[in-house]
């Protein structure tokens, strides 16, 4: 899904182009500020990989079989470029003057738009198939002399820089990301992510004047590097889990600041404060794709598409505090956070009436995602027959070794009040296809001088590996 302006110099977006499996749909803002379908005959009605405004008052449309330039004023086809008949275009990226796309067989092709025409500049065969590509200009420092008229505050933010000096690609098989120099496509640097997860999206963006390379993975994780544009070098890799579904990246402007949007099952805005990347969840359900839609009627908005439909909305102040209530169906006694698995363990108690009319407390260990508090699992503690057998502490720990009792090195645990016989129990709680959490219930546990002591507890010399809350 992409937004389009009537001309390249137009300040506001006018059209919204959506691509489906076998067709496209173009929406436009009508006289009564309502979205209505619009037909532009020059657009070919097939699955589209990329669409945007280009320098010279032309629209770019990239399909699996060709690259097309369409006149914004004439609504007519002005230029085309097609790969060999045996190849098809798989992924594409563009900025106002440059186009980069991959064809089957791992070939990266680089084109430029000159005087409203497509001009082939270079191509290179990569080691593996290409999964994603990006050539977003990073800063005004990349702006050439002919771009000087495009930097007025009244122009669209997309026109701040017209060219990029680097291209970034993600690859299959070795699951690596590479930075290439334009226009030569010389490889400047590469980094293997050390994972078997597919790279779904790459994005170059500037936050607070500093360049970053963002990589979205198939499990909802986001990898980021600091990016030196002049040298084409990347810094230390950092990774954060935002969701559990494939993550797609796009950039947008809000309150005169550049941000990135991570579309997944837990949509997130990526922004910077004091030169540190921060992540803010939005109050919306799963988002498949998004794009900026800065129209005159709806300024600084985003178009969000999901399985349920299309929605436009504005991002509120990023750092504004939003409070939401999540019902536990019980009284929360203790809480522990597991940073590695991004989960919260909560010890709760429910008061119920049994068949004899007596009040009975039922205790549970509940597991939640720490980003959106989605419930993952619940385990009931068996406190029958022992009035003093109740949990009073829950903690998160990295276990010092593996055992048949505890199959995971990261665990949550509860301390049981004294008075119960020594025992220990573990169970596996699935959080995703690739990760499991162990719950260990311990009794008579004390922490003294950096060591764990008590029945069912592990001991380790030096500082304790257990953290209690």
SVG drawing of the C-alpha trace seen along z (x, -y; Angstrom):
<svg xmlns="http://www.w3.org/2000/svg" viewBox="-22 -27 56 63">
<polyline fill="none" stroke="black" stroke-width="0.4" points="0.0,0.0 1.4,-3.4 0.3,-7.0 0.6,-9.2 0.6,-12.9 -0.9,-14.6 2.5,-16.0 6.0,-15.6 6.0,-19.1 2.5,-18.8 2.4,-19.3 -0.2,-16.7 -1.1,-13.1 -4.1,-12.6 -4.3,-8.8 -3.9,-5.6 -2.9,-2.5 -3.6,0.9 -2.1,4.1 -3.8,7.5 -2.9,10.9 -4.1,10.3 -5.1,6.7 -4.8,3.1 -7.3,0.6 -6.8,-3.1 -8.6,-5.3 -8.9,-9.1 -10.3,-11.7 -13.5,-13.0 -15.2,-16.4 -16.8,-15.4 -13.5,-14.2 -14.5,-10.6 -12.4,-7.9 -13.7,-6.7 -12.4,-4.4 -10.5,-6.1 -9.5,-4.6 -6.2,-5.7 -6.0,-3.6 -2.2,-3.8 -1.7,-1.7 -1.7,2.0 -4.2,3.9 -1.9,6.7 -0.1,7.4 2.2,4.5 5.4,4.6 6.1,0.9 4.5,-2.4 5.5,-6.0 6.0,-9.6 9.3,-10.2 11.2,-13.3 9.8,-14.8 6.1,-14.4 5.9,-10.7 4.6,-7.8 6.5,-4.6 4.8,-1.2 6.8,2.0 5.2,5.3 6.6,8.9 7.2,8.4 8.2,4.8 9.0,1.3 6.7,-1.4 6.7,-5.3 3.3,-7.0 2.8,-10.7 1.1,-12.4 -0.5,-15.0 -1.2,-13.0 -2.1,-9.7 -0.2,-8.0 2.7,-5.5 6.0,-7.3 8.7,-4.6 9.1,-0.9 11.9,1.6 11.5,5.3 13.9,8.1 14.6,11.1 11.6,13.3 12.8,16.1 13.2,13.8 10.6,12.1 10.9,9.2 10.7,10.3 11.3,7.2 11.9,3.5 12.7,0.2 13.0,-3.4 13.6,-7.0 12.6,-10.0 15.4,-9.4 16.6,-5.8 15.1,-2.3 16.6,0.9 15.0,4.3 15.8,8.0 15.0,10.6 14.9,14.4 18.3,15.9 19.6,13.3 20.3,10.5 20.2,6.9 19.3,4.3 19.9,0.6 18.0,-2.0 17.8,-5.8 15.0,-8.2 16.4,-10.8 14.0,-13.3 11.0,-11.1 12.7,-8.0 14.1,-4.8 17.9,-4.3 19.6,-1.1 22.9,-1.7 24.2,1.5 23.4,5.0 25.1,7.6 24.5,11.2 24.5,11.8 25.5,15.0 21.9,16.0 18.4,14.9 17.4,11.4 14.6,11.2 14.5,7.4 16.1,4.2 16.1,0.5 17.7,-2.7 16.2,-5.4 18.2,-8.6 19.4,-9.2 20.1,-12.9 20.1,-16.3 23.8,-15.9 23.1,-13.5 21.2,-16.3 22.8,-17.5 22.9,-21.0 19.8,-20.3 17.9,-19.4 18.4,-22.7 15.0,-24.0 13.4,-21.0 14.4,-21.7 11.9,-24.5 10.0,-24.0 6.7,-24.2 7.6,-21.2 6.7,-17.6 9.1,-15.9 9.7,-13.2 11.6,-15.8 14.3,-16.6 16.8,-14.3 16.4,-12.9 19.3,-10.4 21.0,-7.8 24.7,-6.8 24.1,-3.3 21.8,-0.3 21.0,2.3 19.9,5.9 19.0,8.9 19.7,12.4 18.4,15.9 20.4,18.9 23.1,17.1 20.5,14.7 22.9,11.7 22.5,8.0 24.9,6.2 25.6,2.5 26.4,1.7 27.8,-1.5 25.8,-3.3 26.0,-3.3 28.8,-0.7 27.0,1.9 30.3,2.6 29.9,4.4 31.0,2.2 30.1,4.3 28.1,7.4 26.9,9.0 25.4,12.4 22.6,12.2 23.5,15.6 19.9,16.8 17.8,19.0 15.0,16.4 14.1,14.8 14.9,11.1 11.5,9.6 12.3,5.9 15.2,3.5 15.1,-0.3 17.6,-3.1 16.4,-6.0 17.7,-9.0 16.9,-9.6 18.0,-12.8 20.6,-13.3 22.1,-9.8 21.8,-7.1 20.4,-3.7 19.9,-0.5 16.8,1.4 16.1,5.1 12.7,6.8 12.8,10.5 10.2,13.3 9.6,13.8 8.7,10.2 12.2,9.2 13.8,5.9 17.6,5.7 19.2,2.2 22.7,1.0 24.2,-2.5 25.0,-3.3 27.9,-5.5 26.7,-6.6 29.9,-8.0 31.9,-4.8 29.0,-2.4 29.9,-0.8 27.5,0.5 28.0,0.6 27.2,3.2 24.1,5.3 21.3,4.9 18.1,6.9 14.7,6.4 11.5,8.5 8.5,6.4 6.0,9.2 5.7,12.8 4.7,12.4 6.8,11.2 7.8,7.5 7.5,4.9 9.2,1.5 8.3,-1.9 9.1,-5.5 6.9,-8.5 6.9,-12.0 5.1,-13.3 5.5,-16.6 8.5,-17.4 10.3,-14.3 11.2,-11.2 10.0,-7.8 9.8,-4.3 6.7,-2.1 7.0,1.7 3.9,3.5 3.3,6.9 1.0,8.5 2.1,5.9 2.5,2.7 5.2,0.4 6.5,-3.1 10.3,-3.3 11.7,-6.7 14.7,-8.3 15.2,-10.3 18.6,-11.6 20.2,-9.5 18.7,-6.3 16.2,-4.2 12.9,-3.7 9.8,-1.6 6.2,-2.6 3.2,-0.3 0.2,-1.8 -3.4,-1.2 -4.3,0.9 -4.5,4.6 -2.4,6.5 -1.3,4.3 -0.2,6.0 1.0,3.0 1.1,-0.7 2.1,-3.9 2.1,-7.6 -1.0,-9.4 -0.4,-13.1 -3.5,-14.6 -5.0,-18.1 -8.1,-16.8 -6.1,-14.4 -2.6,-15.8 0.2,-13.6 -1.9,-10.5 -1.1,-6.9 -3.0,-4.4 -3.1,-1.0 -4.3,2.2 -5.2,5.4 -7.3,8.5 -10.3,6.6 -10.0,3.6 -8.4,0.2 -8.0,-2.5 -6.5,-6.0 -5.2,-7.5 -2.9,-10.0 0.0,-9.1 -0.5,-10.8 2.4,-12.4 5.0,-9.6 5.8,-10.0 2.3,-10.7 1.2,-8.3 -1.6,-6.0 -3.2,-3.9 -5.0,-0.6 -6.6,1.8 -6.1,5.6 -8.2,7.9 -6.4,10.7 -9.6,12.3 -7.9,12.4 -5.8,10.5 -2.2,10.0 0.2,10.8 3.6,10.7 5.1,10.0 8.4,10.8 9.8,9.8 11.8,12.1 13.8,9.7 15.2,12.5 11.8,13.9 9.9,10.6 7.4,12.0 5.8,11.2 5.0,13.8 2.2,12.9 1.2,14.8 -2.5,14.3 -5.1,15.6 -8.9,16.1 -11.3,16.4 -14.2,18.9 -16.9,20.7 -16.7,24.5 -19.7,26.9 -19.7,26.7 -20.0,22.9 -16.5,22.3 -14.2,19.7 -11.3,21.3 -8.3,19.5 -7.1,20.7 -3.6,19.6 -2.3,19.3 1.0,18.5 0.1,16.6 2.4,15.7 1.9,12.6 3.8,10.8 5.5,7.7 4.7,5.5 0.9,5.9 0.1,8.1 -1.4,10.8 -2.0,14.0 0.3,16.8 -0.3,19.5 -1.8,20.1 -0.9,22.8 -2.9,23.5 -0.9,24.2 -2.1,27.2 -2.6,25.9 -5.2,28.5 -4.8,30.0 -2.1,27.6 -3.4,24.3 0.2,22.8 1.1,24.1 0.7,20.8 3.0,18.8 4.4,15.6 7.2,14.8 7.7,15.1 11.0,14.6 12.8,14.9 16.1,16.7 18.7,18.0 19.4,21.6 23.1,22.5 22.7,25.8 20.3,28.0 18.6,31.0 15.8,33.5 13.7,31.7 14.2,28.2 14.6,28.3 15.0,24.5 17.8,22.4 15.5,19.4 12.8,20.0 10.2,18.3 9.6,19.6 7.6,19.1 8.7,19.5 6.3,21.5 5.7,20.5 7.3,22.6 5.3,25.4 5.0,27.6 7.0,30.7 10.1,30.3 9.2,30.7 9.9,29.2 8.0,29.3 8.6,28.1 6.5,27.8 7.0,26.4 4.9,23.5 5.0,22.8 5.4,19.2 6.3,19.7 7.4,22.4 11.0,21.8 11.0,20.9 9.8,22.4 9.7,21.2 10.1,23.4 8.2,22.8 9.9,24.1 8.0,24.2 10.4,24.3 9.8,24.6 11.8,23.5 14.0,21.4 16.3,18.7 18.9,16.5 22.0,15.9 25.4,14.5 24.8,14.8 23.8,18.5 20.5,20.3 19.7,22.7 16.8,25.0 15.1,28.1 14.7,28.3 17.1,25.3 20.3,25.2 23.5,23.9 26.2,21.9 29.3,20.4 29.8,16.6 26.8,14.3 23.4,15.9 21.9,16.4 18.4,16.0 16.6,12.7 13.6,12.3 10.9,9.7"/>
</svg>
